Amino acid sequence: MRLALILAALIFVVTLLVRLPASLLLSHLPADIVCDDPSGTVWHGSCDQVHDDGISVAGVSWTLHPLSLLKLTLSADLSSVDANAGGSASVTLDRTGDATITALHATMPLTAASNTLPAGSSATLVLSLPLARIHDQHLVAVEGTIDLNQLHVANASSELGSFQMQFLPPDDNGLMKGQLHDLSGSLAVNGLMTLQPTGAYEINGSVATRPGAPQELEKTLQALGPADSQGQRAFSLAGTL
């Protein structure tokens, strides 16, 4: 009789845990992330819309892996069926808040409204990252590519083109490096980005217009200084992510 009571109690507890509503998990999200119309459970749930700093993604769902809790980590598979901002990834969070992201594939439109581009600009961001690690809120390791497609800026008579950052294996000092190059469009671009674990980055490279590019674009590039014999102009950017 005692064993039956114990088993019944265990079944009740497991059933209760399995049926915990998704809203319980979402109550622990950062204040700037909003989930509309949550459904499902803590272990397998969804949001009709997720909003964060001007960006909205529809049809977001997740599946938690319970066994990861034995290692004091939180592991989940995430996906979105948004026609304009779809994607998927696996995310693991440890008890310090550090994150490991694997198999990240995502497409997202960028506009001035999303606070990612200047007014009047637009582009599409495509992420294909087999691995990314975040420590102390800074990116400390990354593999794969980031594409910026169909970049259009205000007052330009044509799209500037599409560009790709391809990340290289990190060096012995932990510096992350990315090779920047154009994929198509009015601008020929080549450069190298170095990104430190602190978030500080620097991009050095060269840029030139292609035949048929708008004259105003060539005039804009003159602000970078005189071109070399190949028509290339050097540029340098630095900042902190």
BAVO-760450 format. One line per 10 residues: number of its first residue (from 1); their letters; for each residue x, y, z of N, C-alpha, C. Coordinates in Angstrom, 3 decimals, always signed. Example, Ala and Ser with C-alpha at 12.3 -4.5 7.8 and 13.67 -1.06 7.14 Angstrom:
REM residues 2
1 = AS = +13.190 -5.690 +7.800 +12.300 -4.500 +7.800 +13.200 -3.300 +7.800  +12.850 -2.250 +7.080 +13.670 -1.060 +7.140 +12.900 +0.030 +7.870
This chain:
REM residues 241
1 = MRLALILAAL = +0.822 -1.212 +0.000 +0.000 +0.000 +0.000 +0.855 +1.261 +0.000  +1.942 +1.210 +0.819 +2.838 +2.374 +0.897 +3.512 +2.629 -0.442  +3.953 +1.547 -1.122 +4.607 +1.682 -2.428 +3.643 +2.278 -3.445  +2.396 +1.873 -3.385 +1.394 +2.392 -4.318 +1.186 +3.885 -4.121  +1.199 +4.326 -2.865 +1.044 +5.751 -2.582 +2.235 +6.548 -3.112  +3.445 +5.999 -2.947 +4.642 +6.670 -3.441 +4.601 +6.796 -4.960  +4.223 +5.687 -5.625 +4.140 +5.702 -7.085 +3.085 +6.694 -7.560  +1.961 +6.728 -6.866 +0.901 +7.664 -7.236 +1.367 +9.101 -7.074  +2.125 +9.362 -5.994 +2.649 +10.709 -5.771 +3.638 +11.090 -6.858  +4.513 +10.157 -7.232 +5.486 +10.418 -8.285 +4.792 +10.707 -9.616
11 = IFVVTLLVRL = +3.781 +9.919 -9.935 +3.043 +10.128 -11.178 +2.382 +11.495 -11.178  +1.832 +11.883 -10.017 +1.185 +13.191 -9.907 +2.196 +14.308 -10.131  +3.396 +14.210 -9.494 +4.419 +15.243 -9.627 +4.916 +15.342 -11.071  +5.179 +14.185 -11.695 +5.652 +14.188 -13.083 +4.598 +14.793 -14.000  +3.355 +14.396 -13.806 +2.267 +14.941 -14.624 +2.157 +16.442 -14.452  +2.293 +16.906 -13.214 +2.218 +18.337 -12.940 +3.346 +19.079 -13.640  +4.567 +18.521 -13.568 +5.712 +19.175 -14.200 +5.551 +19.217 -15.718  +5.086 +18.109 -16.290 +4.934 +18.044 -17.747 +3.915 +19.059 -18.242  +2.904 +19.331 -17.409 +1.829 +20.214 -17.844 +2.003 +21.657 -17.400  +3.163 +22.002 -16.842 +3.386 +23.387 -16.434 +3.184 +24.305 -17.637
21 = PASLLLSHLP = +2.390 +25.351 -17.497 +2.090 +26.215 -18.653 +3.312 +26.996 -19.122  +3.326 +27.304 -20.415 +4.436 +28.039 -21.010 +4.630 +29.398 -20.352  +3.554 +30.004 -19.889 +3.639 +31.334 -19.283 +4.546 +31.350 -18.061  +4.698 +30.200 -17.394 +5.567 +30.134 -16.223 +7.023 +30.369 -16.617  +7.456 +29.779 -17.726 +8.815 +29.983 -18.214 +9.001 +31.406 -18.719  +8.022 +31.932 -19.428 +8.144 +33.251 -20.050 +8.192 +34.370 -19.028  +7.718 +34.101 -17.817 +7.762 +35.132 -16.781 +9.188 +35.461 -16.362  +10.155 +34.612 -16.746 +11.558 +34.838 -16.404 +12.352 +35.477 -17.548  +11.686 +35.823 -18.640 +12.375 +36.483 -19.741 +12.761 +37.904 -19.360  +13.809 +38.464 -20.005 +14.136 +39.877 -19.770 +12.936 +40.770 -20.071
31 = ADIVCDDPSG = +12.878 +41.907 -19.391 +11.705 +42.776 -19.478 +11.461 +43.301 -20.884  +12.522 +43.425 -21.712 +12.345 +43.988 -23.049 +11.925 +42.945 -24.086  +11.785 +41.692 -23.693 +11.320 +40.645 -24.602 +9.884 +40.295 -24.242  +8.983 +40.416 -25.211 +7.555 +40.204 -24.966 +7.047 +39.062 -25.842  +6.343 +38.130 -25.242 +5.727 +37.009 -25.954 +4.217 +37.200 -25.976  +3.646 +37.271 -27.176 +2.192 +37.398 -27.327 +1.550 +36.020 -27.438  +0.455 +35.841 -26.737 -0.364 +34.626 -26.825 +0.449 +33.347 -26.642  +1.099 +33.175 -25.487 +1.838 +31.930 -25.258 +0.903 +30.735 -25.175  +1.374 +29.591 -25.632 +0.583 +28.370 -25.565 +1.518 +27.190 -25.343  +0.931 +26.057 -24.989 +1.731 +24.863 -24.741 +2.226 +24.819 -23.310
41 = TVWHGSCDQV = +3.353 +24.127 -23.118 +3.906 +23.926 -21.781 +5.319 +24.492 -21.695  +5.863 +24.440 -20.474 +7.252 +24.850 -20.279 +8.185 +24.050 -21.181  +7.869 +22.769 -21.365 +8.765 +21.877 -22.094 +8.617 +22.006 -23.601  +7.420 +22.274 -24.045 +7.195 +22.427 -25.488 +6.090 +23.474 -25.675  +6.479 +24.683 -26.050 +5.503 +25.757 -26.163 +5.778 +26.674 -27.324  +4.975 +27.724 -27.422 +5.132 +28.642 -28.549 +4.586 +30.013 -28.185  +5.008 +31.014 -28.964 +4.491 +32.372 -28.876 +3.981 +32.768 -30.250  +2.825 +33.400 -30.280 +2.302 +33.864 -31.558 +3.217 +34.925 -32.165  +3.722 +35.837 -31.317 +4.671 +36.867 -31.732 +5.648 +37.107 -30.586  +6.927 +37.353 -30.951 +7.930 +37.766 -29.972 +8.462 +39.123 -30.395
51 = HDDGISVAGV = +8.483 +40.072 -29.450 +8.935 +41.433 -29.735 +10.168 +41.747 -28.895  +11.140 +42.379 -29.525 +12.350 +42.790 -28.807 +12.980 +43.985 -29.509  +12.934 +45.155 -28.889 +13.611 +46.361 -29.372 +13.259 +46.672 -30.825  +11.966 +46.684 -31.132 +11.515 +47.052 -32.462 +11.484 +45.924 -33.473  +11.952 +44.744 -33.091 +11.948 +43.582 -33.981 +10.848 +42.620 -33.536  +10.049 +42.146 -34.491 +8.978 +41.193 -34.195 +9.172 +39.932 -35.023  +9.017 +38.786 -34.374 +9.147 +37.494 -35.050 +7.914 +36.671 -34.720  +7.289 +36.107 -35.752 +6.060 +35.340 -35.566 +6.353 +33.846 -35.489  +5.423 +33.137 -34.837 +5.478 +31.680 -34.831 +6.715 +31.098 -34.188  +7.092 +31.600 -33.005 +8.282 +31.107 -32.302 +7.882 +29.939 -31.396
61 = SWTLHPLSLL = +8.633 +28.856 -31.474 +8.359 +27.704 -30.622 +9.656 +27.168 -30.036  +9.545 +26.390 -28.959 +10.722 +25.835 -28.314 +10.429 +24.450 -27.771  +11.504 +23.672 -27.619 +11.442 +22.371 -26.971 +12.600 +22.283 -25.989  +12.306 +22.168 -24.709 +13.338 +22.047 -23.686 +13.791 +20.598 -23.557  +15.077 +20.425 -23.202 +15.636 +19.090 -22.977 +15.783 +18.869 -21.473  +14.896 +18.090 -20.859 +14.901 +17.940 -19.396 +16.211 +17.414 -18.822  +16.897 +16.509 -19.550 +18.122 +15.914 -19.006 +19.224 +16.943 -18.786  +19.166 +18.059 -19.516 +20.189 +19.089 -19.329 +20.108 +19.701 -17.939  +18.940 +19.626 -17.303 +18.784 +20.188 -15.969 +19.638 +19.459 -14.944  +19.961 +18.188 -15.222 +20.827 +17.431 -14.319 +22.231 +18.020 -14.270
71 = KLTLSADLSS = +22.624 +18.741 -15.328 +23.933 +19.390 -15.381 +23.851 +20.863 -14.991  +22.697 +21.245 -14.427 +22.461 +22.638 -14.031 +22.578 +23.585 -15.227  +22.117 +23.115 -16.379 +22.049 +23.950 -17.575 +20.633 +23.892 -18.127  +20.342 +24.848 -19.002 +19.046 +24.901 -19.682 +19.308 +24.793 -21.175  +18.803 +23.746 -21.791 +19.051 +23.493 -23.203 +17.723 +23.398 -23.944  +17.661 +24.055 -25.102 +16.405 +24.075 -25.858 +16.668 +24.211 -27.343  +15.750 +23.688 -28.128 +15.721 +23.907 -29.575 +14.683 +24.983 -29.862  +15.079 +26.001 -30.611 +14.190 +27.109 -30.940 +13.943 +27.142 -32.437  +12.764 +27.593 -32.826 +12.475 +27.739 -34.252 +11.399 +28.790 -34.451  +11.359 +29.332 -35.665 +10.333 +30.296 -36.042 +9.885 +29.983 -37.463
81 = VDANAGGSAS = +8.574 +30.079 -37.674 +8.024 +29.838 -39.006 +7.643 +31.151 -39.676  +8.125 +32.259 -39.131 +7.858 +33.570 -39.721 +8.378 +33.595 -41.157  +7.503 +33.964 -42.112 +7.887 +33.978 -43.523 +9.000 +34.984 -43.804  +9.089 +36.039 -43.004 +10.093 +37.082 -43.225 +11.281 +36.980 -42.286  +11.119 +36.299 -41.166 +12.200 +36.235 -40.181 +12.255 +34.853 -39.552  +12.297 +33.835 -40.408 +12.307 +32.466 -39.915 +13.707 +32.016 -39.538  +13.772 +30.928 -38.755 +15.074 +30.394 -38.393 +14.965 +29.310 -37.356  +16.126 +28.753 -36.998 +16.175 +27.711 -35.985 +17.562 +27.706 -35.357  +17.643 +27.180 -34.133 +18.917 +27.093 -33.423 +18.728 +26.226 -32.189  +19.846 +25.737 -31.683 +19.867 +25.066 -30.383 +20.667 +25.944 -29.430
91 = VTLDRTGDAT = +20.117 +26.159 -28.234 +20.730 +27.075 -27.269 +20.893 +26.374 -25.936  +22.084 +26.540 -25.339 +22.348 +26.020 -24.001 +22.817 +27.157 -23.112  +22.150 +27.339 -21.971 +22.504 +28.360 -20.990 +22.993 +27.681 -19.723  +24.166 +28.120 -19.204 +24.623 +27.563 -17.939 +24.191 +28.466 -16.793  +24.531 +28.089 -15.585 +24.033 +28.816 -14.415 +24.645 +30.206 -14.263  +25.723 +30.501 -15.000 +26.318 +31.840 -14.951 +25.680 +32.787 -15.959  +24.827 +32.243 -16.852 +24.226 +33.057 -17.893 +24.946 +32.986 -19.212  +26.095 +32.294 -19.268 +26.805 +32.121 -20.529 +26.002 +31.203 -21.449  +26.150 +31.417 -22.760 +25.339 +30.679 -23.728 +26.199 +30.055 -24.814  +25.791 +28.890 -25.258 +26.370 +28.240 -26.430 +25.244 +28.028 -27.432
101 = ITALHATMPL = +25.434 +28.538 -28.638 +24.422 +28.446 -29.683 +24.993 +27.594 -30.821  +24.252 +26.610 -31.248 +24.694 +25.751 -32.344 +23.616 +25.680 -33.412  +24.066 +25.363 -34.632 +23.155 +25.167 -35.770 +22.193 +26.328 -35.940  +22.743 +27.541 -35.888 +21.900 +28.732 -36.046 +21.744 +29.053 -37.527  +20.510 +29.058 -37.983 +20.171 +29.459 -39.346 +18.979 +30.403 -39.251  +19.158 +31.634 -39.703 +18.076 +32.609 -39.554 +18.152 +33.662 -40.645  +16.985 +34.191 -41.006 +16.865 +35.284 -41.963 +16.020 +36.377 -41.324  +16.500 +37.625 -41.422 +15.797 +38.712 -40.751 +15.910 +40.003 -41.548  +14.797 +40.671 -41.830 +14.871 +41.973 -42.499 +15.376 +43.036 -41.534  +16.213 +43.934 -42.021 +16.733 +45.035 -41.221 +16.209 +46.349 -41.785
111 = TAASNTLPAG = +15.701 +47.187 -40.913 +15.189 +48.492 -41.320 +15.536 +49.514 -40.249  +15.277 +50.771 -40.565 +15.480 +51.818 -39.567 +14.545 +51.620 -38.385  +13.353 +51.065 -38.636 +12.383 +50.856 -37.563 +12.885 +49.874 -36.517  +13.757 +48.950 -36.925 +14.306 +47.975 -35.985 +15.560 +48.473 -35.293  +15.904 +49.758 -35.509 +17.057 +50.391 -34.854 +18.386 +49.746 -35.223  +18.461 +49.125 -36.401 +19.689 +48.481 -36.834 +20.353 +49.185 -38.010  +19.607 +50.035 -38.725 +20.146 +50.741 -39.889 +19.714 +52.202 -39.824  +20.454 +53.088 -40.506 +20.050 +54.505 -40.547 +18.705 +54.677 -41.248  +18.069 +55.815 -41.019 +16.775 +56.109 -41.627 +16.854 +55.992 -43.144  +15.835 +55.379 -43.746 +15.783 +55.222 -45.187 +16.569 +54.055 -45.721
121 = SSATLVLSLP = +17.166 +53.243 -44.831 +17.976 +52.104 -45.262 +17.232 +50.793 -45.024  +17.621 +49.764 -45.770 +17.029 +48.442 -45.584 +17.999 +47.388 -46.099  +17.861 +46.186 -45.587 +18.690 +45.052 -46.010 +18.081 +43.795 -45.408  +18.619 +42.653 -45.786 +18.208 +41.379 -45.214 +19.438 +40.703 -44.620  +19.341 +40.308 -43.360 +20.440 +39.648 -42.667 +20.215 +38.143 -42.694  +21.241 +37.406 -43.101 +21.161 +35.945 -43.151 +22.298 +35.374 -42.303  +21.935 +34.621 -41.269 +22.911 +34.030 -40.362 +23.018 +32.534 -40.622  +24.237 +32.057 -40.749 +24.493 +30.623 -40.860 +25.712 +30.319 -39.992  +25.450 +30.024 -38.722 +26.518 +29.893 -37.731 +26.440 +28.516 -37.058  +27.369 +27.620 -37.383 +27.388 +26.320 -36.706 +27.643 +26.437 -35.209
131 = LARIHDQHLV = +28.371 +27.512 -34.804 +28.707 +27.651 -33.392 +28.896 +29.115 -33.033  +28.380 +29.504 -31.878 +28.646 +30.826 -31.300 +28.600 +30.672 -29.785  +29.567 +31.288 -29.116 +29.601 +31.235 -27.650 +29.587 +32.654 -27.096  +28.804 +32.842 -26.035 +28.681 +34.149 -25.387 +29.095 +33.999 -23.928  +30.050 +34.833 -23.516 +30.526 +34.833 -22.131 +30.480 +36.257 -21.598  +29.861 +36.411 -20.441 +29.757 +37.730 -19.819 +29.156 +38.740 -20.794  +28.147 +38.292 -21.550 +27.393 +39.111 -22.510 +28.226 +39.543 -23.714  +29.363 +38.892 -23.961 +30.185 +39.201 -25.120 +30.396 +37.935 -25.948  +30.433 +38.118 -27.256 +30.722 +37.009 -28.155 +32.201 +36.645 -28.040  +32.505 +35.391 -27.701 +33.896 +34.978 -27.504 +34.339 +33.918 -28.508
141 = AVEGTIDLNQ = +33.404 +33.344 -29.253 +33.752 +32.373 -30.288 +32.624 +32.332 -31.308  +32.991 +32.208 -32.584 +31.976 +32.166 -33.627 +32.530 +31.455 -34.850  +31.683 +30.667 -35.497 +32.029 +29.980 -36.744 +30.885 +30.173 -37.726  +31.224 +30.283 -39.014 +30.192 +30.369 -40.034 +30.205 +31.682 -40.785  +29.052 +32.066 -41.315 +28.953 +33.263 -42.153 +27.755 +34.117 -41.751  +27.905 +35.412 -42.006 +26.814 +36.371 -41.866 +26.722 +37.137 -43.179  +25.564 +37.098 -43.814 +25.346 +37.799 -45.073 +24.447 +39.012 -44.855  +24.780 +40.098 -45.515 +23.926 +41.288 -45.552 +23.523 +41.472 -47.011  +22.272 +41.150 -47.306 +21.811 +41.107 -48.691 +20.978 +42.323 -49.068  +21.144 +42.767 -50.313 +20.327 +43.834 -50.907 +20.315 +45.083 -50.037
151 = LHVANASSEL = +21.510 +45.551 -49.712 +21.641 +46.756 -48.894 +21.248 +47.982 -49.697  +20.289 +48.713 -49.187 +19.836 +49.961 -49.812 +19.922 +51.069 -48.774  +20.485 +52.199 -49.165 +20.588 +53.336 -48.254 +19.799 +54.501 -48.820  +19.456 +55.426 -47.945 +18.666 +56.586 -48.347 +19.391 +57.382 -49.425  +18.614 +57.899 -50.380 +19.107 +58.763 -51.458 +20.004 +58.050 -52.466  +20.099 +56.719 -52.379 +20.876 +55.976 -53.385 +19.954 +55.562 -54.520  +20.449 +55.683 -55.745 +19.611 +55.357 -56.897 +19.573 +53.860 -57.186  +20.402 +53.083 -56.491 +20.405 +51.634 -56.678 +20.886 +50.972 -55.391  +20.656 +49.662 -55.279 +21.154 +48.926 -54.129 +22.684 +48.892 -54.157  +23.272 +48.957 -52.984 +24.735 +48.884 -52.904 +25.235 +47.477 -53.143
161 = GSFQMQFLPP = +24.390 +46.483 -52.918 +24.782 +45.107 -53.175 +24.607 +44.230 -51.957  +25.228 +43.071 -52.019 +25.180 +42.091 -50.934 +26.600 +41.777 -50.486  +26.753 +41.506 -49.181 +28.080 +41.345 -48.607 +28.081 +40.180 -47.622  +29.266 +39.607 -47.420 +29.372 +38.451 -46.530 +30.574 +38.597 -45.606  +30.365 +38.224 -44.338 +31.441 +38.101 -43.370 +31.627 +36.618 -43.078  +32.793 +36.083 -43.443 +33.086 +34.670 -43.214 +34.121 +34.563 -42.102  +33.735 +33.936 -41.010 +34.606 +33.883 -39.842 +35.679 +32.818 -40.006  +36.892 +33.180 -39.606 +38.057 +32.311 -39.696 +38.311 +31.654 -38.348  +39.092 +30.556 -38.304 +39.429 +29.949 -37.006 +40.137 +30.969 -36.113  +39.821 +31.008 -34.804 +40.454 +31.980 -33.909 +41.940 +31.723 -33.773
171 = DDNGLMKGQL = +42.705 +32.800 -33.495 +44.139 +32.625 -33.314 +44.445 +32.249 -31.868  +45.740 +32.128 -31.551 +46.147 +31.680 -30.221 +45.801 +32.687 -29.126  +45.552 +33.941 -29.496 +45.225 +34.975 -28.521 +43.720 +35.109 -28.280  +42.943 +34.250 -28.919 +41.499 +34.302 -28.734 +40.807 +35.325 -29.606  +41.556 +35.992 -30.506 +40.935 +36.969 -31.390 +40.091 +36.259 -32.441  +38.889 +36.748 -32.640 +38.043 +36.240 -33.719 +38.281 +37.096 -34.956  +38.347 +36.453 -36.111 +38.612 +37.166 -37.355 +37.569 +36.804 -38.393  +37.188 +37.797 -39.179 +36.209 +37.575 -40.234 +36.641 +38.224 -41.524  +36.542 +37.476 -42.615 +36.889 +38.000 -43.932 +35.642 +38.603 -44.570  +35.713 +39.911 -44.860 +34.590 +40.630 -45.458 +34.786 +40.740 -46.962
181 = HDLSGSLAVN = +33.742 +40.409 -47.719 +33.817 +40.575 -49.178 +32.411 +40.754 -49.733  +32.345 +41.332 -50.923 +31.044 +41.552 -51.555 +30.605 +40.291 -52.289  +29.291 +40.149 -52.439 +28.709 +39.046 -53.203 +28.148 +39.528 -54.535  +27.714 +40.791 -54.574 +27.166 +41.370 -55.802 +26.909 +42.844 -55.554  +26.650 +43.595 -56.636 +26.242 +44.977 -56.482 +27.232 +45.990 -57.005  +27.021 +47.257 -56.646 +27.794 +48.371 -57.175 +29.154 +48.536 -56.520  +29.359 +47.906 -55.353 +30.598 +48.088 -54.613 +31.408 +46.801 -54.561  +32.706 +46.918 -54.835 +33.651 +45.822 -54.628 +34.337 +46.074 -53.287  +34.163 +45.158 -52.345 +34.655 +45.355 -50.984 +35.479 +44.146 -50.556  +36.621 +44.423 -49.915 +37.421 +43.382 -49.281 +37.955 +43.932 -47.973
191 = GLMTLQPTGA = +37.893 +43.137 -46.917 +38.383 +43.617 -45.638 +38.547 +42.490 -44.648  +39.173 +42.816 -43.530 +39.377 +41.850 -42.452 +38.912 +42.483 -41.147  +38.039 +41.766 -40.441 +37.577 +42.214 -39.136 +38.277 +41.425 -38.048  +38.723 +42.118 -37.012 +39.209 +41.461 -35.801 +38.268 +41.833 -34.661  +37.845 +40.829 -33.920 +36.890 +41.021 -32.834 +37.465 +40.427 -31.569  +37.606 +41.245 -30.544 +38.143 +40.793 -29.273 +37.024 +40.272 -28.375  +37.358 +39.385 -27.416 +36.330 +38.874 -26.501 +35.658 +39.963 -25.673  +36.250 +41.149 -25.606 +35.637 +42.267 -24.889 +34.537 +42.938 -25.691  +34.412 +42.582 -26.978 +33.431 +43.208 -27.846 +34.009 +44.279 -28.743  +35.267 +44.681 -28.514 +35.908 +45.691 -29.369 +36.241 +45.076 -30.726
201 = YEINGSVATR = +35.934 +45.814 -31.796 +36.208 +45.299 -33.126 +36.887 +46.364 -33.989  +37.552 +45.894 -35.038 +38.175 +46.780 -36.010 +38.083 +46.121 -37.381  +37.691 +46.905 -38.371 +37.609 +46.412 -39.748 +38.490 +47.286 -40.625  +39.413 +46.670 -41.324 +40.281 +47.368 -42.270 +40.137 +46.716 -43.632  +40.011 +47.548 -44.669 +39.847 +46.976 -45.993 +39.890 +48.019 -47.073  +39.385 +47.648 -48.228 +39.357 +48.549 -49.380 +38.019 +48.431 -50.076  +37.635 +49.514 -50.783 +36.354 +49.552 -51.475 +36.526 +50.301 -52.786  +35.763 +49.896 -53.782 +35.788 +50.559 -55.084 +34.438 +50.364 -55.750  +34.104 +51.273 -56.662 +32.865 +51.113 -57.427 +33.118 +50.223 -58.633  +32.084 +49.524 -59.035 +32.175 +48.699 -60.229 +31.699 +49.499 -61.441
211 = PGAPQELEKT = +32.088 +49.098 -62.642 +31.595 +49.774 -63.845 +30.073 +49.822 -63.865  +29.530 +50.977 -64.182 +28.089 +51.143 -64.221 +27.487 +51.615 -62.916  +28.323 +51.777 -61.880 +27.809 +52.257 -60.596 +27.395 +53.718 -60.717  +26.417 +54.161 -59.950 +25.971 +55.561 -60.009 +27.118 +56.527 -59.710  +27.123 +57.654 -60.394 +28.173 +58.648 -60.206 +28.183 +59.185 -58.770  +27.005 +59.329 -58.165 +26.965 +59.860 -56.802 +27.645 +58.928 -55.809  +27.657 +57.634 -56.127 +28.335 +56.683 -55.258 +29.843 +56.887 -55.316  +30.355 +57.118 -56.515 +31.790 +57.399 -56.665 +32.156 +58.682 -55.926  +31.305 +59.672 -55.994 +31.577 +60.932 -55.292 +31.571 +60.722 -53.778  +30.685 +59.865 -53.316 +30.625 +59.591 -51.886 +31.915 +58.932 -51.402
221 = LQALGPADSQ = +32.460 +58.029 -52.213 +33.678 +57.324 -51.819 +34.898 +58.247 -51.793  +34.827 +59.361 -52.487 +35.958 +60.286 -52.506 +36.271 +60.830 -51.112  +35.288 +60.774 -50.219 +35.521 +61.222 -48.850 +36.526 +60.334 -48.122  +36.761 +59.119 -48.654 +37.729 +58.217 -48.038 +39.169 +58.564 -48.411  +39.329 +59.450 -49.387 +40.673 +59.808 -49.829 +40.920 +59.348 -51.252  +42.108 +59.641 -51.788 +42.412 +59.280 -53.179 +42.472 +57.770 -53.388  +42.089 +57.340 -54.590 +42.139 +55.922 -54.935 +43.542 +55.541 -55.385  +43.884 +54.267 -55.242 +45.177 +53.789 -55.727 +45.084 +53.479 -57.214  +46.111 +52.896 -57.756 +46.158 +52.624 -59.201 +45.098 +51.631 -59.650  +44.546 +50.858 -58.716 +43.503 +49.886 -59.032 +42.105 +50.446 -58.781
231 = GQRAFSLAGT = +42.053 +51.739 -58.392 +40.759 +52.346 -58.104 +40.216 +52.034 -56.723  +41.063 +51.436 -55.853 +40.645 +51.059 -54.512 +40.906 +52.191 -53.517  +39.996 +52.323 -52.568 +40.170 +53.277 -51.483 +40.155 +52.527 -50.153  +41.113 +52.840 -49.295 +41.205 +52.163 -48.005 +40.171 +52.728 -47.034  +39.664 +51.865 -46.159 +38.754 +52.318 -45.113 +39.073 +51.559 -43.823  +38.653 +52.165 -42.716 +38.864 +51.545 -41.415 +37.693 +51.906 -40.506  +37.168 +50.911 -39.822 +36.067 +51.107 -38.861 +36.431 +50.459 -37.542  +35.999 +51.066 -36.459 +36.270 +50.492 -35.137 +35.111 +50.829 -34.211  +34.901 +49.989 -33.227 +33.839 +50.244 -32.274 +33.730 +49.084 -31.285  +32.596 +49.014 -30.602 +32.344 +47.959 -29.620 +30.943 +47.425 -29.822
241 = L = +30.838 +46.115 -29.843 +29.543 +45.468 -30.008 +28.781 +45.467 -28.686
